[in-house]
Amino acid sequence: MTRFWSPVVHTLSPYVPGEQPKEDGIVKLNTNENPYPPSPRVEEAIAGATDRLRLYPDPRATKLREAIASRYGVAAEEVFVGNGSDEVLAHTFQALLRHDAPLLFPDITYSFYPVYSGLYGIAHEEVPLDAAMRVELADYRRPCSAILLPNPNAPTGIALSRGEIEALLREHPDQLVVIDEAYIDFGGESAVPLVARYDNLLVVQTLSKSRALAGLRVGFAIGQRPLIEALERVKDSFNSYPLGGLAQAGAIAAIEDEAWFSATRQRIIASREKLVRDLSEIGFEVLPSAANFVFARHPDHRGAKLFAQLREQGVLVRHFRKSRIEDFLRITIGTDQQCGRLITVLRKLI
């Protein structure tokens, strides 16, 4: 029965997340999760915070914002936190991206962007990637209200340099530029150092990937105070307690353990480079990745068939049934053992 639905519900095409298998023994390389556990300090911090579960958490997440500010060299008032970067992005769409002129983002990108545009009634245009699957900044020289770019892009993994981001900001001084840096820690250049000079820049990050906290749901945005205030106004009109006390405690611990963060990200980068070499040796075209995944296709094998065959062998990757990328597989960087299993199966299939 749908007769009680609001009109907008009939028009929505919800985001479809990657499969979370229930079977044991699956090599799970489909949802860009970190293959390593978070810092040991996280568990200690969460255990130490359980005595406060009867109390509401700090609605402003003051200590967490201060920890993020210290780590990135900004003021705490320039930091906004939420339940994963998805919620931060949702508030961004509602607070900052709904205007008369269209929002611009790539045609091949994170598929939540068109979902949010539909949910909030935001006019948008998808700007095609070039033939090499790269963002071409010149293509964004068109009338718009704002520009949203993931950097590195997903699912391609290709990154823009900080210099290119700054050039975009200079070309669009009257439009907001939102840079979604979910995967920035695996080889990209963060745009956060540009925030002090550009009032039209908002940078969004997550602790799900490089800090291995996908299960805690913590994300944040960094921007000049007027942008952060807009996000806070939406949050406080929706949910004034977005982050639980345990999530705040664990996130602080993860951010402060720089040694653990650095060691695990370097392991993932090394595994990515090895996987790229192994895939190339068996004939795959692999796009240059600065993320914790690679985007690859084989000239002699259809992507959908390879995806299904891998699934039958207990190896999960991600496949997108979309024009231009239907033969690509997005492969999360797992442990060397997991990546080795993938290559072993692919050698047999190919």
Buried (B, 14 or more C-beta within 10 A) or exposed (E): EEEEEEEEEEEEEEBEEBEEBEEEEBBBBBBBBBBBEBBEBBEEBBEEBEEEEEEEBBEBBEBBBBBBBEBBEBBBEBBBBBBBBBBBBBBBBBBBBBBEEBBBBBBBBBBBBBBBBBBBEBBBBBBEBEEEBBBEBEEBEEEBBBBBBBBBBBBBBBBBEBEBBBEBBEBBEEBBBBBBBBBBBBBBBBBBBBBEEBBBBBBBBBBBBBBBBBEBBBBBBBBBEEBBEBBBEBBEEEBEBBBBBBBBBBBBBBBBBEEBBEEBBEBBBEBBBBBBEBBEEEEBEBBBBBBBBBBBBBEEBEBBEBBEBBBEBBBBBBBBEEEEBEBBBBBBBBBBEBBBBBBEBBEEBE
